[in-house]
Amino acid sequence: MGRVVSRSPRHSAGKKEFVRVLLRKNDIVEVIAGKNKGKQGRVLQVDRKTGRVLVEGVQMVKRHTRPNPQRQIKGGIAERERPISASNLMIVCPTCGPTRIGRQVETTGGKTRRTRICRKCSAPLEAK
């Protein structure tokens, strides 16, 4: 009998697909699932390859570092953020709170602009 080879997307050969993440750097987001549920923070970094987002003050872990005098690294236990899945986050609208992201297409002359809007109150979500 021949060996069965699984073709799951996780182990597929070829190009990696990017995850569609509508969040951007400096957005204010709220965690809607997991042990950090209810916490709010600012987006520091978005990784579209893995679909994970680094949020300020969320998913804190302790990191043990060994001192290295050559690189001026002081040893000890440091607390830092770890990335969290974008599916566990919701953007916070300034007027109505956590909401989903909608898109509005504006055509002026020959240019087309897409702006992110709140799905509840249709207010623009662009960071000022």
Secondary structure, 3 states (H helix, E strand, C coil): CCCCCCCCHHHCCCCCCCCCCCCCCCCEEEECCCCCCCCEEEEEEEECCCCEEEECCCCEEEEEECCEHHHCECCEEEEEECCEEHHHEEEEECCCEEECEEEEEEEECCEEEEEEEECCCCCECCCC
